[in-house]
Amino acid sequence: MLKWDALRRDLEGFVGKHDYRNRVPFTDAEASSYRRAFEMMAGRQGAWGSDLHDREAATLAATTIADLRAENERLRSELASARDAARGRPGPET
């Protein structure tokens, strides 16, 4: 949220200084704020400092997701077996 807050402040300064009565020059941050806003909204790689664009991090994320899905399936199967046992039905042999 800090990046959004800083960008909002810079954009407000940029817009406010377009008033014809303004005599204060733009700061560098204000002058570049509209480009940064477009980049953030368009999802430019690295605009958020995200590691997900890093190949190693993306591979790790995919592996983690695959592991979580496998664990989810294992737990679903275990839960189904426990429900069957509670109902007096034989479950699959493991």
N, C-alpha and C positions, 0 to 999 in steps of 0.2 A: 504494500500500500504506500510505502514511502515514495516509490517512483511515480505513482499516480498523483500523490499530493504535490510533489515537486513540479511535475509536468503541469498540473492544474494551475499552480501559482505562476509559472512561467507563461502559460497561455493567457491567463488573466492580465498579466503585465503587458504581453504582446498586443492583446485586443485593446486594453485601456490606453495604450500609447498611440493608437491609431486615431485618437481624438485630435482634431485640428488644433485644439487649445494646448495640447501637450508640448512641453519644451524640454522634457527629460529624454535623453537618448535611450535606445534599446540596449539592454545588456546582451551579452553573447548568448546567454541561456534563453532569453526571451526571443531573440532573433531566430534561434534554431528550434524553438518549441513546436511550431506547426509541423516541421519535418519529423521531429521525434514523435509527435502525436500520430502522424500518418504511419510511421514505421511500426509503432506499438500496435495500432489497430489492425494493420495488415499482417502482423505476426512476423516481422523481420527476424531472421535467425540472430540470436544473441541480444536482441533488444531487452530481454528480461534477464539475461545472464543465466539462462536455463542450461543445465547440463544435458538435457534430453536430446539436444542436437549433436552432442558428442557421440561418436560411433560406439565407443566402449560403454558409455552410460546407456545408450539405446539398447545395446545387446544385453546388458545387465538387467534393464527394465523388462525386456522380453522374456529373459530367463526367469526372472522373479514372477512375472505374470503366469508363465507356464507352470512354475512350481505351485503357485497359489491355486490354479485351476485343478491341478492334480490332487492337492490336499483337500480342496473342496469336494471333489468326487469321492475321495477316500472317506471323508467324514459323512457324506450323504449315504454311502453304502453302509457304513458303521451304524448310522442312525436307523436306516431301514432294517438292518439286522436286529437292532435293539427293539424296535417296534414290533417286529415279527415275534421275537422271543417273548415280549410282554403279552402278546396275543396268543401265545402257545403254538405258534407255527415254527417249523424248523427253518433256519436260515441257511444261506450258502456256506459251504465249508471253505475256510480260509487257511 
